[in-house]
Amino acid sequence: MIDTIRPHLAATDLAALKSELASSNPDQVAQLLPTLTPTEQALVYRVLPKSTALYVFELLDHDEQASLVEAMSMPDAVAVIEQLDADDRIHLIDELPARVAKRVVGALDGSTKLSVQSMLGYEPGTVGRILSPHYVSVRRAATVADAMVAVQSSGLRSEHLNTVFVIDEERRYQGLVRLADLVRADPAASVAVIAEAVDVVASATDDAAVAARALQRRDLDALPVLDREGRLIGAVTVDDAMDAIDQDTSATMYGKAGIADLGHSNDRIRSEKLTTGFLYPVRVRLSFLIVTLIGGLLVGGVIDAFEDTLAAVVALAIFIPLVMDMGGNVGTQSTTIFARGYALGHIDISQMRRHLFREQRVGLAMATVVGIVGGLAAYVWQGAPNDIPQLGLAVGISLFVSVNLACFLGFALPWLMIKIGLDHAPGADPFITTIKDFTGLFVYFGLAAWVLNIV
């Protein structure tokens, strides 16, 4: 397609461009737009048929939408944004540069502006940023037939019609009914009788990912959002819930890899910027590497302090990587299990003592096995042949301590960071690695110096 429209773009022949795009597949146009310059994107979008323009826009990623909006004239940009669902408007405005976003919000019409400003008032990552004010609701006294009429006459998009919310006379939430259940139910039956999920609700200030996983666990198509008095104010649809889970999972994944934007801790790490930019990936990848660098220097200080021990028994150096790496692997396992369990709701912070006890029992079992196997290997490989059988004891005990400590820190340190309000994903691993390496090597060299009588 690019080859056929390129001459029209070069000549700014809008009539020929419009004719060429009139019968184009919207999916192909959506794939084409990001490959064009901003000016060309604006030209192509301007001549698209009105029946397909919005569909094409919604097929674009949020960052691609933002790029297109920046290239448009303000009236065109406002016209597009006002056609979007409320939650999609917020996603788009969040992607725009601050100066552009301010101009766009200021140019919106009265009711749309109020809706946008209200949603922007909530913190990023909360339910208020992704809720939709568009939903179908009926009173408790309504029948199934009444609910079906409400669905048919709502004029809403299909993603907002899969769930009908039941409310009382004061708009307090009383449950929900799935569209499929309405279709199968007796038209004369009361919706209150077949309503379900009375207890599955969210507040606008709740964490979006936590609310999304509640929806996922109950296999719902929409989650009701209530105010402090229990009144229905909106809904989180399944597509927005999956977006929230995707963003949260990506943030955790990048954090586990030590990628974090310390200068903008509330922002989402942008995958496309990590793979196409230069300064951005350097900044976010370097942040916690500095922590690891400092930790490595501290561990180097431990080795330097036991220089005489190493010089006396050179075989000790052979097992330094074993003591360090084994604890590191166990620490990574523990922090990964904690991060996943916490994200999926399997770990309840209020019952952390129970989780810590269980993990410590696991650590004790693993440390015993690793310590015995590692100690025996050290004895057979280097201890007995070099007439230093105590080496096996030093290696075994060091591995036992290192693995046990790594297991404990893998749960305790992320929990502590959450309690004091820090992001546990990017911060836990570097600190665990440093503490575990420092402690493991100190025990290893100290024990070796003691059992080998090296002063």
FIKE-119441 format. One line per 8 residues: number of its first residue (from 1); their letters; for each residue x, y, z of C-alpha. Coordinates in Angstrom, 2 decimals, always signed. Example, Ala and Ser with C-alpha at 12.3 -4.5 7.8 and 13.67 -1.06 7.14 Angstrom:
BEGIN
1 = AS = +12.30:-4.50:+7.80; +13.67:-1.06:+7.14 $
***
This chain:
BEGIN
1 = MIDTIRPH = +0.00:+0.00:+0.00; +2.83:+2.39:+0.81; +4.07:+2.25:-2.79; +0.66:+3.19:-4.20; +0.03:+6.16:-1.89; +3.58:+7.53:-1.72; +3.27:+9.52:-5.00; -0.02:+11.07:-3.80 $
9 = LAATDLAA = +1.58:+12.05:-0.47; +4.60:+13.56:-2.21; +2.33:+15.62:-4.46; -0.11:+16.41:-1.61; -2.86:+15.16:-3.91; -5.60:+14.70:-1.34; -8.28:+13.76:-3.89; -6.21:+10.90:-5.31 $
17 = LKSELASS = -5.16:+9.83:-1.79; -8.79:+9.78:-0.63; -9.80:+7.71:-3.65; -6.97:+5.24:-3.01; -7.88:+4.81:+0.66; -11.65:+4.65:+0.17; -11.70:+0.89:-0.21; -8.64:+0.08:+1.89 $
25 = NPDQVAQL = -8.68:-2.46:+4.67; -8.66:-0.64:+8.06; -6.14:-3.10:+9.49; -3.74:-2.36:+6.64; -4.15:+1.39:+7.18; -3.46:+0.96:+10.91; -0.25:-0.92:+10.07; +0.72:+1.73:+7.52 $
33 = LPTLTPTE = +0.32:+4.86:+9.68; +3.23:+4.25:+12.11; +5.61:+3.90:+9.15; +4.82:+7.41:+7.88; +6.14:+10.77:+9.01; +3.87:+12.73:+11.40; +2.75:+15.07:+8.59; +1.95:+12.12:+6.31 $
41 = QALVYRVL = +0.02:+10.42:+9.12; -2.17:+13.49:+9.54; -2.83:+13.69:+5.80; -3.76:+10.01:+5.51; -6.05:+10.12:+8.52; -7.76:+13.29:+7.35; -8.90:+11.71:+4.07; -10.06:+8.39:+5.55 $
49 = PKSTALYV = -13.81:+7.74:+5.25; -15.60:+8.73:+8.45; -17.02:+5.23:+8.73; -13.56:+3.73:+9.18; -11.42:+6.56:+10.59; -12.27:+5.99:+14.26; -11.88:+2.22:+13.89; -8.42:+2.71:+12.40 $
57 = FELLDHDE = -7.49:+5.07:+15.24; -8.57:+2.54:+17.88; -6.43:-0.15:+16.23; -3.30:+1.90:+16.93; -1.25:+1.50:+20.10; -1.55:+4.34:+22.62; +1.86:+5.77:+21.75; +1.00:+5.63:+18.02 $
65 = QASLVEAM = -2.28:+7.41:+18.73; -0.39:+10.11:+20.61; +2.02:+10.60:+17.72; -0.89:+10.99:+15.30; -2.75:+13.44:+17.55; +0.38:+15.61:+17.87; +0.55:+15.82:+14.09; -3.10:+16.85:+13.72 $
73 = SMPDAVAV = -4.55:+20.32:+13.91; -6.17:+20.99:+17.29; -9.78:+20.89:+15.98; -9.12:+17.52:+14.28; -7.42:+16.15:+17.38; -10.27:+17.23:+19.66; -12.85:+15.74:+17.27; -11.10:+12.36:+17.44 $
81 = IEQLDADD = -10.60:+12.38:+21.21; -14.23:+13.26:+21.89; -15.33:+10.16:+19.96; -13.28:+7.83:+22.19; -14.55:+6.04:+25.29; -13.70:+7.84:+28.53; -10.99:+5.36:+29.58; -9.41:+5.42:+26.12 $
89 = RIHLIDEL = -9.27:+9.23:+26.27; -7.29:+9.01:+29.49; -4.88:+6.44:+28.05; -4.25:+8.75:+25.09; -3.88:+11.95:+27.13; -1.41:+10.17:+29.43; +0.76:+9.45:+26.38; +0.79:+13.05:+25.12 $
97 = PARVAKRV = +3.49:+15.54:+26.14; +2.27:+17.70:+29.04; +1.96:+20.88:+26.95; -0.06:+19.11:+24.23; -2.25:+17.31:+26.79; -3.05:+20.60:+28.51; -4.10:+22.23:+25.23; -6.21:+19.23:+24.23 $
105 = VGALDGST = -8.05:+19.03:+27.56; -8.67:+22.77:+27.45; -10.21:+22.50:+23.98; -12.69:+19.70:+24.84; -16.37:+20.53:+25.21; -17.85:+21.08:+28.66; -19.11:+17.61:+29.66; -16.19:+15.77:+28.09 $
113 = KLSVQSML = -13.70:+18.11:+29.77; -15.31:+17.54:+33.18; -15.17:+13.76:+32.69; -11.51:+13.87:+31.66; -10.51:+16.18:+34.51; -12.34:+13.97:+36.99; -10.52:+10.82:+35.83; -7.16:+12.60:+35.65 $
121 = GYEPGTVG = -7.69:+13.51:+39.31; -7.04:+9.89:+40.27; -3.50:+8.58:+40.70; -1.97:+6.68:+37.74; -2.44:+2.95:+38.18; -5.74:+3.26:+40.06; -9.19:+2.09:+39.02; -10.29:+5.69:+38.51 $
129 = RILSPHYV = -7.94:+5.96:+35.53; -9.48:+3.00:+33.67; -13.15:+2.97:+34.72; -15.82:+3.60:+32.13; -18.89:+5.68:+32.96; -20.80:+3.77:+30.29; -22.75:+0.77:+31.58; -26.25:-0.69:+31.74 $
137 = SVRRAATV = -28.06:-0.77:+35.08; -31.58:-1.64:+36.23; -33.45:-1.43:+39.55; -33.90:-4.45:+41.82; -37.58:-4.60:+40.98; -36.90:-4.91:+37.23; -37.67:-8.13:+35.37; -35.43:-9.95:+32.92 $
145 = ADAMVAVQ = -37.55:-8.50:+30.10; -36.95:-4.99:+31.47; -33.21:-5.63:+31.56; -33.20:-6.84:+27.95; -35.01:-3.67:+26.88; -32.40:-1.60:+28.74; -29.63:-3.40:+26.88; -31.26:-3.00:+23.50 $
153 = SSGLRSEH = -32.03:+0.70:+23.97; -28.74:+1.70:+25.60; -26.88:+2.64:+22.43; -23.61:+1.50:+24.01; -20.83:-0.47:+22.39; -20.86:-4.24:+22.64; -18.10:-4.41:+25.29; -20.38:-2.44:+27.66 $
161 = LNTVFVID = -23.40:-4.70:+27.12; -22.14:-8.05:+28.40; -23.09:-7.18:+31.99; -26.17:-5.56:+33.50; -25.70:-4.10:+36.99; -28.51:-4.24:+39.54; -28.99:-1.22:+41.83; -31.51:-0.10:+44.42 $
169 = EERRYQGL = -33.49:+3.14:+44.49; -30.46:+5.03:+45.84; -28.15:+3.56:+43.17; -26.43:+1.25:+45.67; -24.95:-1.81:+44.00; -26.94:-5.04:+44.45; -25.17:-7.44:+42.08; -24.78:-8.08:+38.38 $
177 = VRLADLVR = -26.32:-10.29:+35.70; -24.43:-11.61:+32.69; -26.06:-11.04:+29.31; -25.95:-14.77:+28.58; -27.91:-15.47:+31.77; -30.49:-12.85:+30.81; -31.01:-14.47:+27.41; -31.62:-17.87:+29.01 $
185 = ADPAASVA = -33.78:-16.64:+31.92; -37.56:-16.42:+32.16; -38.54:-12.92:+30.90; -40.91:-12.52:+33.84; -38.27:-13.41:+36.46; -36.82:-10.72:+38.72; -33.21:-9.72:+37.99; -32.58:-9.63:+41.75 $
193 = VIAEAVDV = -33.10:-13.41:+41.85; -30.42:-14.21:+39.26; -27.96:-11.46:+40.25; -24.49:-12.58:+41.38; -21.09:-11.21:+42.48; -22.51:-8.90:+45.12; -19.17:-8.98:+46.94; -16.89:-8.38:+43.93 $
201 = VASATDDA = -16.52:-4.61:+43.73; -13.83:-1.95:+43.44; -13.31:+1.63:+44.53; -11.97:+4.32:+42.19; -8.88:+4.63:+44.40; -8.07:+0.90:+44.39; -5.03:-0.43:+42.54; -6.08:-1.14:+38.95 $
209 = AVAARALQ = -4.10:-4.38:+38.65; -5.55:-5.77:+41.90; -9.09:-4.95:+40.74; -8.38:-6.46:+37.33; -7.23:-9.72:+38.88; -10.40:-9.85:+40.99; -12.39:-9.63:+37.76; -10.16:-12.31:+36.22 $
217 = RRDLDALP = -10.56:-14.70:+39.18; -14.36:-14.50:+39.02; -14.38:-14.72:+35.21; -16.49:-11.56:+34.88; -16.93:-9.31:+31.85; -17.10:-6.14:+33.96; -16.32:-5.08:+37.51; -18.55:-2.51:+39.29 $
225 = VLDREGRL = -16.84:+0.60:+40.67; -18.51:+2.13:+43.73; -18.17:+5.36:+45.68; -17.80:+5.50:+49.47; -21.56:+5.07:+49.97; -21.67:+1.97:+47.79; -23.28:+3.73:+44.83; -22.41:+2.59:+41.32 $
233 = IGAVTVDD = -20.27:+5.17:+39.49; -18.73:+3.14:+36.67; -17.33:-0.18:+35.53; -14.04:-1.73:+34.53; -14.47:-3.80:+31.37; -12.51:-6.96:+30.70; -10.37:-5.39:+27.95; -9.26:-2.56:+30.24 $
241 = AMDAIDQD = -8.63:-5.07:+33.03; -6.35:-7.10:+30.78; -4.47:-3.91:+29.83; -3.96:-3.14:+33.54; -2.63:-6.66:+34.19; -0.34:-6.41:+31.17; +1.09:-3.10:+32.36; +1.57:-4.38:+35.90 $
249 = TSATMYGK = +3.21:-7.60:+34.70; +5.53:-5.68:+32.38; +6.51:-3.32:+35.19; +7.29:-6.28:+37.46; +9.25:-8.02:+34.71; +11.37:-4.95:+33.98; +11.85:-4.38:+37.68; +13.08:-7.95:+38.20 $
257 = AGIADLGH = +15.64:-7.31:+35.48; +16.86:-4.21:+37.33; +15.26:-1.78:+34.86; +13.64:+1.22:+36.54; +13.16:+4.90:+35.89; +14.11:+6.40:+39.26; +13.42:+9.90:+38.02; +9.85:+9.01:+37.17 $
265 = SNDRIRSE = +8.97:+6.22:+39.58; +5.22:+6.42:+38.92; +5.61:+6.07:+35.16; +5.34:+2.86:+33.22; +8.59:+1.63:+31.66; +8.05:+1.90:+27.91; +9.05:-1.23:+26.00; +9.24:+0.56:+22.66 $
273 = KLTTGFLY = +11.59:+3.20:+24.11; +13.85:+0.48:+25.49; +14.24:-1.04:+22.05; +14.43:+2.08:+19.88; +15.89:+4.91:+21.94; +19.34:+5.56:+23.42; +19.31:+7.84:+26.48; +16.11:+6.36:+27.92 $
281 = PVRVRLSF = +17.32:+2.71:+28.06; +20.68:+3.85:+29.40; +18.99:+5.76:+32.23; +16.49:+3.12:+33.29; +18.92:+0.19:+33.00; +21.75:+1.96:+34.80; +19.74:+2.93:+37.87; +20.04:-0.27:+39.87 $
289 = LIVTLIGG = +23.27:-1.39:+38.22; +24.87:+1.34:+40.34; +23.51:-0.40:+43.45; +25.01:-3.68:+42.26; +28.31:-1.93:+41.50; +28.53:-0.56:+45.04; +27.61:-3.97:+46.41; +30.34:-5.61:+44.34 $
297 = LLVGGVID = +32.91:-3.20:+45.73; +31.82:-4.04:+49.29; +32.13:-7.77:+48.57; +35.57:-7.09:+47.11; +36.46:-5.52:+50.46; +35.63:-8.83:+52.19; +37.97:-10.72:+49.87; +40.66:-8.13:+50.44 $
305 = AFEDTLAA = +40.27:-8.47:+54.22; +40.97:-12.21:+53.96; +43.89:-11.86:+51.55; +46.25:-13.74:+53.90; +43.79:-16.63:+54.18; +43.55:-16.87:+50.41; +47.31:-16.71:+50.01; +47.77:-19.53:+52.53 $
313 = VVALAIFI = +45.16:-21.82:+50.98; +44.77:-21.05:+47.27; +42.11:-23.76:+46.91; +39.69:-21.48:+48.78; +39.40:-19.29:+45.67; +37.95:-22.16:+43.66; +34.73:-22.13:+45.69; +34.10:-18.38:+45.80 $
321 = PLVMDMGG = +31.82:-18.49:+42.69; +29.94:-21.46:+44.18; +29.17:-19.69:+47.46; +28.15:-16.46:+45.69; +26.17:-17.93:+42.79; +24.22:-20.52:+44.76; +22.88:-17.89:+47.14; +22.14:-15.57:+44.23 $
329 = NVGTQSTT = +20.11:-18.22:+42.41; +18.11:-19.02:+45.53; +17.49:-15.32:+46.20; +16.22:-14.82:+42.65; +13.89:-17.81:+43.04; +12.46:-16.44:+46.29; +11.93:-12.87:+45.05; +10.30:-14.16:+41.85 $
337 = IFARGYAL = +7.94:-16.39:+43.85; +7.12:-13.47:+46.15; +6.54:-11.01:+43.28; +4.26:-13.40:+41.41; +2.38:-14.51:+44.52; +1.88:-10.92:+45.66; +0.75:-9.78:+42.21; -1.76:-12.63:+41.89 $
345 = GHIDISQM = -3.06:-12.25:+45.43; -1.63:-15.55:+46.68; +0.47:-13.73:+49.29; -1.45:-11.76:+51.91; +0.80:-9.09:+53.42; -1.31:-9.10:+56.61; -0.32:-12.76:+57.13; +3.33:-12.32:+56.24 $
353 = RRHLFREQ = +4.59:-14.22:+59.28; +3.00:-17.40:+57.93; +4.51:-16.90:+54.46; +7.95:-16.16:+55.92; +7.81:-19.28:+58.11; +6.87:-21.47:+55.17; +9.62:-20.03:+52.97; +12.17:-20.43:+55.75 $
361 = RVGLAMAT = +11.26:-24.11:+56.11; +11.76:-24.51:+52.36; +15.07:-22.67:+52.64; +16.24:-24.86:+55.53; +15.54:-28.01:+53.54; +17.29:-26.71:+50.42; +20.23:-25.34:+52.42; +20.76:-28.72:+54.11 $
369 = VVGIVGGL = +20.83:-30.60:+50.81; +23.02:-28.02:+49.02; +25.37:-27.71:+51.99; +25.92:-31.47:+52.28; +26.38:-32.00:+48.54; +28.62:-28.95:+48.13; +30.69:-29.81:+51.21; +31.24:-33.39:+50.08 $
377 = AAYVWQGA = +32.21:-32.22:+46.58; +34.71:-29.72:+48.03; +36.18:-32.41:+50.30; +36.57:-34.99:+47.52; +37.77:-32.54:+44.86; +40.14:-30.22:+46.76; +40.09:-31.10:+50.47; +41.36:-34.67:+50.62 $
385 = PNDIPQLG = +43.87:-34.42:+47.71; +45.46:-31.29:+49.24; +45.35:-32.60:+52.82; +42.88:-29.90:+53.93; +39.72:-31.91:+54.77; +38.38:-28.93:+56.73; +37.74:-27.22:+53.38; +34.66:-29.38:+52.84 $
393 = LAVGISLF = +33.27:-28.24:+56.20; +33.90:-24.56:+55.39; +32.22:-24.84:+51.97; +29.26:-26.83:+53.29; +28.47:-24.49:+56.19; +28.94:-21.41:+54.00; +26.49:-22.77:+51.43; +24.03:-23.62:+54.21 $
401 = VSVNLACF = +24.17:-20.08:+55.60; +24.07:-18.42:+52.15; +21.07:-20.40:+50.88; +19.15:-19.96:+54.13; +19.79:-16.22:+54.21; +18.87:-15.79:+50.53; +15.55:-17.57:+51.08; +14.71:-15.36:+54.05 $
409 = LGFALPWL = +15.73:-12.12:+52.33; +13.86:-13.10:+49.15; +10.59:-12.74:+51.05; +11.49:-10.40:+53.92; +13.16:-7.62:+51.93; +10.40:-7.15:+49.31; +7.83:-7.21:+52.14; +9.78:-4.54:+54.04 $
417 = MIKIGLDH = +10.02:-2.37:+50.90; +6.26:-2.62:+50.40; +5.63:-1.68:+54.03; +7.70:+1.50:+53.72; +6.18:+2.41:+50.35; +8.98:+1.45:+47.95; +8.70:-0.55:+44.72; +9.89:-4.04:+45.63 $
425 = APGADPFI = +10.33:-5.25:+42.04; +13.43:-3.29:+40.97; +14.85:-2.72:+44.42; +14.90:-6.13:+46.09; +17.29:-8.20:+43.95; +20.33:-5.85:+44.02; +20.13:-5.49:+47.80; +19.61:-9.21:+48.33 $
433 = TTIKDFTG = +22.60:-10.01:+46.11; +24.84:-7.60:+48.00; +23.79:-8.73:+51.50; +23.94:-12.42:+50.59; +27.36:-12.18:+48.86; +28.83:-10.13:+51.70; +27.52:-12.46:+54.40; +28.25:-15.71:+52.54 $
441 = LFVYFGLA = +31.86:-14.83:+51.78; +32.45:-13.47:+55.27; +31.23:-16.75:+56.79; +33.21:-18.77:+54.22; +36.55:-17.03:+54.78; +36.05:-16.59:+58.52; +35.18:-20.25:+58.98; +38.04:-21.36:+56.74 $
449 = AWVLNIV = +40.52:-19.21:+58.67; +39.23:-20.66:+61.95; +39.16:-24.37:+61.05; +42.47:-24.13:+59.20; +44.11:-22.14:+62.02; +45.10:-19.29:+59.69; +45.66:-15.98:+61.47 $
***
